[in-house]
Amino acid sequence: MALIRTAPRIGFHSFLLIGTIVFGIAITLIAMGSLASALPLFPAAGAAWALARALRR
């Protein structure tokens, strides 16, 4: 029963961490001068953060 209550919290923190890591990779790629490869990562980070927000509710 406790697992059912903690699963959304684990999912929230997982998606929050994934979004932060992907955003950091995108910023690093921009700093290295590879803007074209960094641009697709921003929607992926946003999607991970949106999923985290949906799980938080």
C-alpha positions in Angstrom: 0.0 0.0 0.0 2.8 2.4 0.8 4.3 1.8 -2.7 1.1 3.0 -4.3 1.4 6.3 -2.4 5.1 6.8 -3.1 5.1 5.8 -6.8 3.9 9.3 -8.0 6.5 11.0 -5.8 9.3 8.7 -7.3 8.0 9.5 -10.8 7.9 13.2 -10.1 11.5 13.3 -8.9 12.7 11.0 -11.7 11.2 13.3 -14.4 12.5 16.4 -12.6 16.0 14.9 -12.6 15.8 13.8 -16.3 14.6 17.3 -17.3 17.4 19.0 -15.4 20.1 16.6 -16.9 18.8 17.1 -20.5 18.7 20.9 -20.0 22.2 20.8 -18.7 23.4 18.8 -21.7 21.7 21.3 -24.0 23.4 24.3 -22.3 26.7 22.5 -22.5 26.3 21.8 -26.2 25.5 25.5 -26.8 28.6 26.5 -24.8 30.6 24.1 -27.0 29.2 25.8 -30.1 26.8 23.1 -31.3 23.5 25.0 -31.4 21.9 22.7 -34.0 22.3 19.6 -31.8 21.2 21.4 -28.7 17.9 22.8 -29.9 16.0 19.5 -30.0 16.9 18.9 -26.4 15.0 21.9 -25.0 11.5 20.4 -25.9 12.6 17.1 -24.4 13.5 18.8 -21.1 10.2 20.7 -21.2 8.3 17.5 -21.7 10.0 15.8 -18.8 9.2 18.8 -16.6 5.6 18.8 -17.8 5.3 15.1 -16.9 6.8 15.8 -13.5 4.2 18.6 -13.0 1.4 16.3 -14.1 2.5 13.7 -11.6 2.7 16.2 -8.8 -1.0 17.0 -9.0 
